[in-house]
Amino acid sequence: MAIIFPRPLPDYSLTRGTIRLVDPVASSASHSGAKLNMSQVVDPAWIFEAETMPLWDDERRPWTAWKNSLRGGLRQFIAHDITRNPPLAYPAARTPGDISSGWDGTAIVTSVGLSGELGLDGLPPAYQFRVGDRIGLEEGEARGYYEVVEDAAAAGTEATVTVSPHLHTGIFTNAAVARLWLPVAKFILDWQSWSEETIGGPSQISFTAYQRVM
């Protein structure tokens, strides 16, 4: 069977599997130090940091084969943050259907705003967004990943939620699908970050990867 890229992780038996935002900003002083000027150096992007449970030799094999299949970063993978599911307002949910019967965890995109306002429809009635929830956008091969920065609630099945970082309005349109349950981002492996030891007993594998939207 052919492997389809971006491919998922081998499994989620992880002690760490977090996605954090890097938003590089530089400062420079002017007016003899009386004024501090701030400027964004590069576009914000997400980093995935992973560390497995201690693995025996045979348990490491799927991970090393997975890493080799990515060809040093020429191929991509998708992953979700193990600390951000379920959505904060629904701590007891184990599936999207626990939030609303028959719901698959996605919503229809109705608008993609320059100010970070994302319009959604097809939500469970009165669905609650909480600060820190994550939302993924999927359109074709593109994968966007965003964080809710203000609480919001659906009016019926519709809602407008403010997210960060900026929405990729040149990539995502009303044809996109929003994933609220287990949202994923697309990443390129930093092959130099891969750490693996063979010590005659269980040992961990750790690595870092960087977001790619397209």
MDAnalysis code that builds the backbone (N, CA, C; Angstrom):
import MDAnalysis as mda
import numpy as np

u = mda.Universe.empty(642, n_residues=214, atom_resindex=np.repeat(np.arange(214), 3), trajectory=True)
u.add_TopologyAttr("name", ["N", "CA", "C"] * 214)
u.add_TopologyAttr("resid", np.arange(1, 215))
u.add_TopologyAttr("resname", ["MET", "ALA", "ILE", "ILE", "PHE", "PRO", "ARG", "PRO", "LEU", "PRO", "ASP", "TYR", "SER", "LEU", "THR", "ARG", "GLY", "THR", "ILE", "ARG", "LEU", "VAL", "ASP", "PRO", "VAL", "ALA", "SER", "SER", "ALA", "SER", "HIS", "SER", "GLY", "ALA", "LYS", "LEU", "ASN", "MET", "SER", "GLN", "VAL", "VAL", "ASP", "PRO", "ALA", "TRP", "ILE", "PHE", "GLU", "ALA", "GLU", "THR", "MET", "PRO", "LEU", "TRP", "ASP", "ASP", "GLU", "ARG", "ARG", "PRO", "TRP", "THR", "ALA", "TRP", "LYS", "ASN", "SER", "LEU", "ARG", "GLY", "GLY", "LEU", "ARG", "GLN", "PHE", "ILE", "ALA", "HIS", "ASP", "ILE", "THR", "ARG", "ASN", "PRO", "PRO", "LEU", "ALA", "TYR", "PRO", "ALA", "ALA", "ARG", "THR", "PRO", "GLY", "ASP", "ILE", "SER", "SER", "GLY", "TRP", "ASP", "GLY", "THR", "ALA", "ILE", "VAL", "THR", "SER", "VAL", "GLY", "LEU", "SER", "GLY", "GLU", "LEU", "GLY", "LEU", "ASP", "GLY", "LEU", "PRO", "PRO", "ALA", "TYR", "GLN", "PHE", "ARG", "VAL", "GLY", "ASP", "ARG", "ILE", "GLY", "LEU", "GLU", "GLU", "GLY", "GLU", "ALA", "ARG", "GLY", "TYR", "TYR", "GLU", "VAL", "VAL", "GLU", "ASP", "ALA", "ALA", "ALA", "ALA", "GLY", "THR", "GLU", "ALA", "THR", "VAL", "THR", "VAL", "SER", "PRO", "HIS", "LEU", "HIS", "THR", "GLY", "ILE", "PHE", "THR", "ASN", "ALA", "ALA", "VAL", "ALA", "ARG", "LEU", "TRP", "LEU", "PRO", "VAL", "ALA", "LYS", "PHE", "ILE", "LEU", "ASP", "TRP", "GLN", "SER", "TRP", "SER", "GLU", "GLU", "THR", "ILE", "GLY", "GLY", "PRO", "SER", "GLN", "ILE", "SER", "PHE", "THR", "ALA", "TYR", "GLN", "ARG", "VAL", "MET"])
u.atoms.positions = np.array([
    [0.845, -1.185, 0.000],
    [0.000, 0.000, 0.000],
    [0.891, 1.249, 0.000],
    [0.583, 2.191, -0.868],
    [1.373, 3.418, -0.960],
    [1.125, 4.303, 0.257],
    [2.190, 4.926, 0.739],
    [2.079, 5.866, 1.855],
    [1.629, 7.207, 1.315],
    [0.637, 7.788, 1.951],
    [0.124, 9.096, 1.548],
    [0.714, 10.158, 2.465],
    [1.325, 11.165, 1.867],
    [1.894, 12.274, 2.628],
    [1.013, 13.508, 2.441],
    [0.884, 14.337, 3.489],
    [1.511, 14.201, 4.806],
    [0.906, 13.030, 5.583],
    [1.778, 12.282, 6.248],
    [1.345, 11.103, 6.967],
    [1.256, 11.413, 8.467],
    [0.464, 10.648, 9.209],
    [0.354, 10.872, 10.661],
    [1.547, 10.294, 11.406],
    [1.613, 10.574, 12.697],
    [2.607, 9.952, 13.559],
    [2.351, 8.447, 13.654],
    [3.381, 7.663, 13.982],
    [3.159, 6.222, 14.168],
    [2.123, 5.930, 15.248],
    [2.153, 6.697, 16.338],
    [1.154, 6.599, 17.396],
    [1.310, 7.814, 18.302],
    [0.453, 7.899, 19.308],
    [0.488, 9.036, 20.229],
    [0.842, 8.601, 21.650],
    [1.691, 7.581, 21.759],
    [2.203, 7.176, 23.070],
    [3.362, 8.108, 23.432],
    [3.007, 9.330, 23.771],
    [3.988, 10.386, 23.968],
    [3.951, 10.928, 25.393],
    [5.103, 11.298, 25.914],
    [5.147, 12.058, 27.163],
    [5.052, 13.554, 26.872],
    [5.428, 13.932, 25.664],
    [5.248, 15.315, 25.212],
    [4.867, 15.300, 23.748],
    [3.838, 16.066, 23.409],
    [3.408, 16.192, 22.021],
    [2.648, 17.499, 21.899],
    [3.380, 18.596, 21.978],
    [2.762, 19.917, 22.064],
    [3.086, 20.772, 20.848],
    [2.147, 21.635, 20.517],
    [2.306, 22.591, 19.421],
    [2.303, 23.987, 20.031],
    [3.396, 24.713, 19.857],
    [3.495, 26.061, 20.422],
    [3.830, 27.063, 19.324],
    [3.384, 28.285, 19.546],
    [3.556, 29.339, 18.546],
    [4.869, 30.071, 18.762],
    [5.593, 30.282, 17.670],
    [6.785, 31.123, 17.668],
    [6.449, 32.360, 16.842],
    [6.549, 33.522, 17.484],
    [6.153, 34.783, 16.844],
    [7.301, 35.781, 17.007],
    [8.348, 35.660, 16.192],
    [9.564, 36.449, 16.407],
    [9.346, 37.952, 16.203],
    [9.678, 38.726, 17.227],
    [9.577, 40.185, 17.186],
    [10.916, 40.763, 17.639],
    [11.408, 41.772, 16.906],
    [12.666, 42.432, 17.249],
    [12.379, 43.831, 17.755],
    [13.237, 44.322, 18.655],
    [13.078, 45.668, 19.200],
    [14.303, 46.510, 18.862],
    [14.061, 47.800, 18.663],
    [15.156, 48.744, 18.431],
    [14.794, 50.072, 19.077],
    [15.778, 50.683, 19.720],
    [15.542, 51.947, 20.429],
    [15.749, 53.138, 19.495],
    [14.996, 54.202, 19.743],
    [15.164, 55.463, 19.009],
    [14.949, 56.620, 19.973],
    [15.200, 57.846, 19.498],
    [15.053, 59.040, 20.337],
    [15.865, 58.890, 21.618],
    [17.147, 58.511, 21.437],
    [18.076, 58.353, 22.566],
    [17.560, 57.365, 23.609],
    [16.864, 56.339, 23.126],
    [16.363, 55.310, 24.029],
    [15.017, 55.607, 24.638],
    [14.433, 56.769, 24.295],
    [13.137, 57.136, 24.886],
    [11.988, 56.365, 24.249],
    [12.226, 55.799, 23.072],
    [11.166, 55.090, 22.364],
    [11.686, 53.728, 21.931],
    [10.861, 52.716, 22.111],
    [11.225, 51.363, 21.719],
    [10.336, 50.948, 20.558],
    [10.947, 50.643, 19.434],
    [10.215, 50.246, 18.237],
    [10.196, 48.723, 18.129],
    [9.024, 48.173, 17.906],
    [8.859, 46.732, 17.781],
    [8.471, 46.390, 16.354],
    [9.077, 45.363, 15.794],
    [8.738, 44.946, 14.433],
    [8.807, 43.427, 14.339],
    [7.915, 42.871, 13.531],
    [7.881, 41.427, 13.350],
    [8.967, 41.027, 12.357],
    [9.774, 40.047, 12.759],
    [10.911, 39.637, 11.938],
    [10.465, 38.702, 10.814],
    [9.712, 37.677, 11.158],
    [9.160, 36.738, 10.179],
    [7.732, 36.414, 10.588],
    [6.992, 35.790, 9.695],
    [5.621, 35.407, 10.011],
    [5.599, 34.404, 11.166],
    [4.593, 34.506, 12.034],
    [4.474, 33.521, 13.120],
    [4.223, 32.125, 12.571],
    [4.720, 31.136, 13.273],
    [4.545, 29.744, 12.854],
    [4.539, 28.857, 14.089],
    [4.011, 27.656, 13.919],
    [3.897, 26.710, 15.020],
    [5.031, 25.698, 14.985],
    [5.458, 25.272, 16.169],
    [6.487, 24.248, 16.325],
    [5.874, 23.066, 17.073],
    [6.170, 21.869, 16.587],
    [5.735, 20.638, 17.253],
    [6.936, 20.028, 17.964],
    [6.771, 19.782, 19.271],
    [7.828, 19.180, 20.077],
    [7.320, 17.861, 20.636],
    [8.057, 16.784, 20.361],
    [7.583, 15.441, 20.718],
    [8.639, 14.667, 21.480],
    [8.159, 13.839, 22.397],
    [9.019, 12.890, 23.108],
    [8.184, 11.656, 23.392],
    [8.675, 10.503, 22.994],
    [7.917, 9.266, 23.178],
    [8.038, 8.735, 24.600],
    [7.192, 7.795, 24.919],
    [7.395, 6.970, 26.112],
    [8.695, 6.183, 25.930],
    [9.277, 5.664, 27.010],
    [10.430, 4.767, 26.840],
    [10.034, 3.573, 25.964],
    [10.860, 3.300, 24.948],
    [10.557, 2.271, 23.961],
    [11.650, 1.212, 23.943],
    [11.218, -0.052, 23.840],
    [12.167, -1.138, 23.609],
    [12.615, -1.095, 22.144],
    [13.652, -1.869, 21.811],
    [14.216, -1.839, 20.463],
    [13.162, -2.074, 19.388],
    [12.318, -3.089, 19.574],
    [11.324, -3.394, 18.550],
    [10.245, -2.317, 18.472],
    [10.007, -1.593, 19.587],
    [9.017, -0.520, 19.585],
    [9.547, 0.749, 18.916],
    [10.870, 0.871, 18.848],
    [11.450, 2.037, 18.167],
    [11.419, 1.909, 16.658],
    [11.316, 0.699, 16.154],
    [11.412, 0.477, 14.717],
    [10.356, 1.241, 13.910],
    [9.072, 1.237, 14.317],
    [8.100, 2.034, 13.546],
    [8.451, 3.515, 13.509],
    [9.032, 4.024, 14.600],
    [9.394, 5.444, 14.640],
    [10.571, 5.749, 13.724],
    [11.595, 4.897, 13.741],
    [12.740, 5.176, 12.877],
    [12.372, 4.999, 11.404],
    [11.510, 4.032, 11.097],
    [11.051, 3.871, 9.715],
    [10.218, 5.072, 9.285],
    [9.381, 5.562, 10.184],
    [8.582, 6.765, 9.899],
    [9.491, 7.954, 9.612],
    [10.490, 8.154, 10.471],
    [11.431, 9.250, 10.281],
    [12.152, 9.127, 8.935],
    [12.610, 7.934, 8.601],
    [13.319, 7.748, 7.340],
    [12.425, 8.002, 6.133],
    [11.115, 7.701, 6.279],
    [10.192, 7.919, 5.161],
    [10.006, 9.395, 4.853],
    [10.289, 10.257, 5.850],
    [10.135, 11.703, 5.647],
    [11.322, 12.314, 4.907],
    [12.347, 11.539, 4.708],
    [13.512, 11.923, 3.895],
    [14.108, 13.255, 4.343],
    [14.354, 13.336, 5.646],
    [15.045, 14.494, 6.183],
    [14.268, 15.789, 6.140],
    [12.961, 15.717, 5.877],
    [12.137, 16.913, 5.812],
    [11.615, 17.224, 4.428],
    [11.975, 16.414, 3.427],
    [11.444, 16.629, 2.079],
    [9.963, 16.274, 2.013],
    [9.540, 15.375, 2.912],
    [8.129, 15.018, 3.005],
    [7.582, 15.479, 4.350],
    [6.271, 15.623, 4.422],
    [5.640, 16.260, 5.578],
    [4.788, 15.269, 6.362],
    [4.457, 15.676, 7.596],
    [3.564, 14.876, 8.422],
    [2.563, 15.800, 9.109],
    [1.519, 15.214, 9.652],
    [0.509, 15.960, 10.395],
    [0.476, 15.456, 11.834],
    [0.138, 16.366, 12.744],
    [0.065, 15.993, 14.159],
    [-0.876, 16.937, 14.886],
    [-1.420, 16.465, 16.003],
    [-2.221, 17.317, 16.869],
    [-1.535, 17.450, 18.228],
    [-1.960, 18.438, 18.994],
    [-1.420, 18.690, 20.327],
    [-2.163, 17.811, 21.329],
    [-1.429, 16.953, 22.048],
    [-2.085, 15.998, 22.948],
    [-2.675, 16.675, 24.178],
    [-2.330, 17.952, 24.418],
    [-2.843, 18.653, 25.597],
    [-4.069, 19.505, 25.291],
    [-4.511, 19.554, 24.025],
    [-5.568, 20.499, 23.645],
    [-6.857, 19.822, 23.200],
    [-7.062, 18.596, 23.579],
    [-8.307, 17.917, 23.240],
    [-8.763, 17.122, 24.467],
    [-10.056, 17.166, 24.817],
    [-11.163, 17.797, 24.095],
    [-11.178, 19.315, 24.276],
    [-12.035, 20.023, 23.519],
    [-12.181, 21.465, 23.732],
    [-12.507, 21.764, 25.194],
    [-12.028, 22.911, 25.672],
    [-12.040, 23.202, 27.108],
    [-13.433, 23.174, 27.725],
    [-14.448, 23.575, 26.985],
    [-15.811, 23.617, 27.539],
    [-16.437, 22.233, 27.675],
    [-15.760, 21.193, 27.145],
    [-16.344, 19.855, 27.131],
    [-15.339, 18.826, 27.664],
    [-14.935, 18.952, 28.924],
    [-13.860, 18.106, 29.453],
    [-14.190, 16.619, 29.507],
    [-15.460, 16.269, 29.544],
    [-15.837, 14.857, 29.647],
    [-15.986, 14.187, 28.291],
    [-15.899, 14.944, 27.199],
    [-16.126, 14.391, 25.866],
    [-14.983, 13.471, 25.464],
    [-15.307, 12.341, 24.902],
    [-14.310, 11.418, 24.379],
    [-14.390, 11.303, 22.859],
    [-15.504, 11.731, 22.297],
    [-15.697, 11.787, 20.851],
    [-16.507, 13.040, 20.545],
    [-16.503, 13.513, 19.295],
    [-17.356, 14.666, 18.959],
    [-18.832, 14.392, 19.249],
    [-19.245, 13.147, 19.093],
    [-20.634, 12.799, 19.356],
    [-21.043, 12.974, 20.802],
    [-20.060, 13.022, 21.713],
    [-20.384, 13.288, 23.113],
    [-20.784, 14.746, 23.314],
    [-20.363, 15.612, 22.423],
    [-20.739, 17.028, 22.500],
    [-22.107, 17.241, 21.868],
    [-22.326, 16.604, 20.715],
    [-23.625, 16.670, 20.036],
    [-23.773, 15.413, 19.197],
    [-24.846, 14.705, 19.378],
    [-25.051, 13.429, 18.698],
    [-24.933, 13.596, 17.179],
    [-24.074, 12.781, 16.575],
    [-23.910, 12.799, 15.125],
    [-22.901, 13.801, 14.613],
    [-22.394, 14.666, 15.494],
    [-21.419, 15.676, 15.036],
    [-20.071, 15.017, 14.777],
    [-19.382, 15.429, 13.688],
    [-18.097, 14.825, 13.327],
    [-16.895, 15.678, 13.731],
    [-17.134, 16.778, 14.464],
    [-16.027, 17.606, 14.935],
    [-15.592, 18.690, 13.988],
    [-16.329, 18.894, 12.886],
    [-15.968, 19.926, 11.915],
    [-17.076, 20.954, 11.772],
    [-16.739, 22.062, 11.086],
    [-17.714, 23.108, 10.814],
    [-17.455, 23.673, 9.430],
    [-18.450, 24.351, 8.909],
    [-18.348, 25.012, 7.603],
    [-17.793, 26.415, 7.810],
    [-16.835, 26.815, 6.988],
    [-16.291, 28.173, 7.046],
    [-17.178, 29.108, 6.233],
    [-17.631, 30.188, 6.876],
    [-18.472, 31.168, 6.177],
    [-17.736, 32.459, 5.879],
    [-16.663, 32.743, 6.621],
    [-15.868, 33.946, 6.354],
    [-14.487, 33.800, 6.964],
    [-13.498, 34.404, 6.294],
    [-12.111, 34.402, 6.756],
    [-11.658, 35.854, 6.767],
    [-11.571, 36.447, 7.966],
    [-11.332, 37.883, 8.080],
    [-9.879, 38.251, 8.277],
    [-9.494, 39.429, 7.771],
    [-8.130, 39.924, 7.919],
    [-7.777, 40.197, 9.372],
    [-8.781, 40.501, 10.198],
    [-8.535, 40.830, 11.609],
    [-8.513, 39.607, 12.513],
    [-8.577, 38.416, 11.932],
    [-8.564, 37.193, 12.722],
    [-9.931, 36.664, 13.074],
    [-10.974, 37.235, 12.493],
    [-12.325, 36.757, 12.773],
    [-12.702, 35.665, 11.778],
    [-13.038, 34.511, 12.329],
    [-13.379, 33.333, 11.538],
    [-14.851, 33.027, 11.716],
    [-15.593, 33.061, 10.616],
    [-17.013, 32.754, 10.662],
    [-17.259, 31.278, 10.393],
    [-18.107, 30.673, 11.230],
    [-18.366, 29.243, 11.137],
    [-19.856, 28.947, 11.185],
    [-20.242, 27.861, 10.545],
    [-21.619, 27.370, 10.589],
    [-21.561, 25.845, 10.658],
    [-22.701, 25.244, 10.978],
    [-22.749, 23.792, 11.115],
    [-22.227, 23.293, 12.440],
    [-22.206, 24.179, 13.438],
    [-21.751, 23.810, 14.778],
    [-22.872, 23.146, 15.578],
    [-22.529, 22.417, 16.629],
    [-23.579, 21.985, 17.556],
    [-24.302, 23.207, 18.117],
    [-25.589, 23.131, 18.343],
    [-26.324, 24.293, 18.865],
    [-25.691, 24.843, 20.142],
    [-25.478, 26.175, 20.148],
    [-24.915, 26.896, 21.304],
    [-23.509, 26.415, 21.667],
    [-22.758, 25.948, 20.698],
    [-21.393, 25.466, 20.948],
    [-20.549, 26.551, 21.609],
    [-19.737, 26.143, 22.591],
    [-18.929, 27.081, 23.369],
    [-17.454, 26.996, 22.983],
    [-16.882, 28.140, 22.584],
    [-15.446, 28.252, 22.364],
    [-14.812, 28.865, 23.607],
    [-13.661, 28.354, 23.998],
    [-12.934, 28.890, 25.137],
    [-11.527, 29.308, 24.699],
    [-11.021, 30.337, 25.360],
    [-9.666, 30.802, 25.081],
    [-8.690, 29.629, 25.182],
    [-7.853, 29.488, 24.175],
    [-6.881, 28.402, 24.160],
    [-7.305, 27.203, 23.344],
    [-8.588, 27.107, 22.960],
    [-8.998, 26.038, 22.052],
    [-8.266, 26.220, 20.723],
    [-8.021, 25.139, 20.040],
    [-7.354, 25.186, 18.746],
    [-8.340, 24.853, 17.626],
    [-8.109, 25.455, 16.461],
    [-8.944, 25.222, 15.280],
    [-8.033, 24.977, 14.091],
    [-8.307, 23.940, 13.330],
    [-7.565, 23.688, 12.103],
    [-8.413, 24.015, 10.891],
    [-7.791, 24.590, 9.869],
    [-8.457, 24.823, 8.590],
    [-7.842, 23.905, 7.545],
    [-8.699, 23.314, 6.735],
    [-8.253, 22.369, 5.710],
    [-8.902, 22.735, 4.384],
    [-8.059, 22.951, 3.372],
    [-8.557, 23.245, 2.030],
    [-7.537, 22.725, 1.029],
    [-7.920, 21.707, 0.272],
    [-6.961, 21.067, -0.619],
    [-5.823, 20.475, 0.192],
    [-4.587, 20.783, -0.196],
    [-3.413, 20.300, 0.528],
    [-3.014, 21.216, 1.679],
    [-3.646, 22.368, 1.792],
    [-3.261, 23.349, 2.822],
    [-3.855, 22.982, 4.177],
    [-3.066, 23.242, 5.226],
    [-3.503, 23.024, 6.606],
    [-3.115, 24.244, 7.432],
    [-4.109, 24.954, 7.933],
    [-3.874, 26.088, 8.816],
    [-4.173, 25.698, 10.257],
    [-3.542, 26.387, 11.187],
    [-3.684, 26.030, 12.599],
    [-3.740, 27.317, 13.410],
    [-4.778, 27.446, 14.274],
    [-5.035, 28.710, 14.953],
    [-5.515, 28.451, 16.384],
    [-5.395, 29.498, 17.204],
    [-5.799, 29.418, 18.604],
    [-6.871, 30.458, 18.895],
    [-7.897, 30.050, 19.605],
    [-8.965, 30.963, 20.013],
    [-8.426, 31.917, 21.086],
    [-8.629, 33.220, 20.886],
    [-8.104, 34.214, 21.835],
    [-9.202, 34.925, 22.618],
    [-10.461, 34.663, 22.295],
    [-11.589, 35.205, 23.061],
    [-12.675, 34.148, 23.151],
    [-13.314, 34.042, 24.325],
    [-14.464, 33.149, 24.447],
    [-15.550, 33.568, 23.469],
    [-16.267, 32.585, 22.956],
    [-17.371, 32.864, 22.044],
    [-18.381, 31.726, 22.150],
    [-19.615, 32.009, 21.747],
    [-20.670, 31.000, 21.765],
    [-21.456, 31.088, 20.468],
    [-21.881, 29.938, 19.983],
    [-22.671, 29.895, 18.761],
    [-24.080, 30.386, 19.035],
    [-24.583, 31.169, 18.087],
    [-25.997, 31.538, 18.073],
    [-26.677, 30.535, 17.154],
    [-27.364, 29.583, 17.748],
    [-27.842, 28.462, 16.952],
    [-26.653, 27.609, 16.563],
    [-26.415, 27.481, 15.260],
    [-25.271, 26.702, 14.774],
    [-24.188, 27.581, 14.162],
    [-24.294, 28.908, 14.331],
    [-23.342, 29.840, 13.728],
    [-22.553, 30.572, 14.801],
    [-21.300, 30.904, 14.466],
    [-20.467, 31.647, 15.407],
    [-19.383, 32.388, 14.644],
    [-18.923, 33.477, 15.240],
    [-17.726, 34.172, 14.769],
    [-16.737, 34.156, 15.913],
    [-15.545, 33.628, 15.648],
    [-14.549, 33.453, 16.695],
    [-13.258, 34.142, 16.264],
    [-12.589, 34.794, 17.216],
    [-11.328, 35.486, 16.933],
    [-10.167, 34.558, 17.256],
    [-9.252, 34.434, 16.298],
    [-8.148, 33.498, 16.446],
    [-6.815, 34.192, 16.181],
    [-5.756, 33.530, 16.586],
    [-4.391, 33.978, 16.352],
    [-3.564, 32.747, 15.972],
    [-2.511, 32.880, 15.143],
    [-2.054, 34.107, 14.482],
    [-2.984, 34.493, 13.341],
    [-2.546, 35.436, 12.504],
    [-3.387, 35.939, 11.431],
    [-3.873, 34.796, 10.542],
    [-5.103, 34.909, 10.087],
    [-5.647, 33.928, 9.165],
    [-4.982, 34.091, 7.791],
    [-4.730, 32.997, 7.143],
    [-4.100, 33.019, 5.818],
    [-5.188, 33.234, 4.766],
    [-5.568, 34.500, 4.607],
    [-6.694, 34.827, 3.719],
    [-6.360, 34.609, 2.252],
    [-5.085, 34.529, 1.918],
    [-4.711, 34.247, 0.539],
    [-4.707, 32.766, 0.217],
    [-4.920, 31.938, 1.234],
    [-4.898, 30.486, 1.054],
    [-6.262, 29.871, 1.323],
    [-6.912, 30.316, 2.404],
    [-8.174, 29.703, 2.811],
    [-9.360, 30.571, 2.415],
    [-10.413, 29.913, 1.955],
    [-11.632, 30.569, 1.503],
    [-12.827, 29.921, 2.205],
    [-14.019, 30.288, 1.755],
    [-15.228, 29.686, 2.312],
    [-15.370, 28.206, 1.941],
    [-14.476, 27.723, 1.079],
    [-14.493, 26.299, 0.730],
    [-13.739, 25.457, 1.754],
    [-13.081, 26.107, 2.720],
    [-12.302, 25.372, 3.719],
    [-13.223, 24.670, 4.713],
    [-12.679, 23.642, 5.338],
    [-13.340, 22.946, 6.447],
    [-12.604, 23.314, 7.725],
    [-13.344, 23.644, 8.769],
    [-12.750, 23.923, 10.079],
    [-12.860, 22.683, 10.946],
    [-11.734, 22.259, 11.506],
    [-11.721, 21.083, 12.371],
    [-11.527, 21.538, 13.807],
    [-12.520, 21.258, 14.648],
    [-12.481, 21.651, 16.056],
    [-12.084, 20.505, 16.973],
    [-12.321, 19.281, 16.518],
    [-11.957, 18.103, 17.299],
    [-10.671, 17.525, 16.707],
    [-9.632, 17.435, 17.525],
    [-8.323, 16.973, 17.091],
    [-7.823, 17.720, 15.846],
    [-7.782, 19.046, 15.914],
    [-7.237, 19.796, 14.772],
    [-5.758, 19.483, 14.589],
    [-5.346, 19.353, 13.344],
    [-3.957, 19.018, 13.054],
    [-3.295, 20.151, 12.285],
    [-1.974, 20.196, 12.395],
    [-1.158, 21.073, 11.567],
    [-0.195, 20.203, 10.775],
    [0.348, 20.786, 9.717],
    [1.298, 20.077, 8.867],
    [2.707, 20.544, 9.211],
    [3.646, 19.595, 9.284],
    [4.990, 19.912, 9.763],
    [6.069, 19.309, 8.877],
    [7.247, 19.957, 8.972],
    [8.477, 19.442, 8.384],
    [9.416, 19.075, 9.528],
    [9.917, 17.866, 9.513],
    [10.815, 17.396, 10.564],
    [12.155, 18.129, 10.499],
    [12.622, 18.588, 11.662],
    [13.995, 19.070, 11.791],
    [14.858, 17.840, 12.079],
    [15.481, 17.282, 11.049],
    [16.185, 16.012, 11.205],
    [17.342, 16.117, 12.186],
    [17.906, 17.329, 12.343],
    [19.010, 17.491, 13.284],
    [18.551, 17.424, 14.740],
    [17.249, 17.586, 14.976],
    [16.726, 17.542, 16.348],
    [16.444, 16.117, 16.813],
    [16.455, 15.145, 15.886],
    [16.090, 13.770, 16.221],
    [17.090, 13.191, 17.219],
    [16.588, 12.730, 18.359],
    [17.435, 12.171, 19.408],
    [16.948, 10.766, 19.736],
    [17.862, 9.807, 19.636],
    [17.507, 8.404, 19.842],
    [18.732, 7.679, 20.398],
    [18.524, 6.862, 21.413],
    [19.621, 6.116, 22.007],
    [19.303, 4.633, 22.014],
    [20.340, 3.836, 21.796],
    [20.224, 2.386, 21.937],
    [21.065, 1.990, 23.139],
    [20.399, 1.675, 24.232],
    [21.123, 1.487, 25.498],
    [20.890, 0.110, 26.103],
    [20.319, -0.802, 25.322],
    [20.061, -2.132, 25.848],
    [18.822, -2.213, 26.713],
    [18.017, -1.193, 26.687],
    [16.777, -1.153, 27.452],
    [15.874, -0.082, 26.886],
    [14.726, 0.170, 27.502],
    [13.813, 1.190, 26.981],
    [14.458, 2.574, 26.978],
    [14.263, 3.308, 25.890],
    [14.757, 4.676, 25.795],
    [13.788, 5.483, 24.950],
    [13.861, 6.788, 25.085],
    [12.920, 7.684, 24.419],
    [13.490, 8.226, 23.117],
    [12.572, 8.612, 22.242],
    [12.899, 9.345, 21.026],
    [12.280, 10.724, 21.150],
    [13.035, 11.740, 20.785],
    [12.493, 13.104, 20.802],
    [12.880, 13.818, 19.516],
    [12.044, 14.795, 19.139],
    [12.325, 15.563, 17.930],
    [11.479, 16.832, 17.912],
    [11.849, 17.729, 17.014],
    [11.141, 18.984, 16.805],
    [10.788, 19.101, 15.321],
    [9.675, 19.764, 15.031],
    [9.269, 19.977, 13.644],
    [8.644, 21.353, 13.504],
    [8.641, 21.847, 12.271],
    [8.191, 23.228, 12.003],
    [7.022, 23.226, 11.025],
    [6.087, 24.114, 11.290],
    [4.851, 24.158, 10.518],
    [5.090, 24.536, 9.063],
    [4.323, 23.918, 8.212],
    [4.209, 24.340, 6.822],
    [2.736, 24.341, 6.462],
    [2.221, 25.457, 6.006],
    [0.789, 25.569, 5.706],
    [0.449, 24.882, 4.381],
    [1.225, 25.155, 3.359],
    [0.961, 24.583, 2.041],
    [1.663, 23.217, 1.882],
])
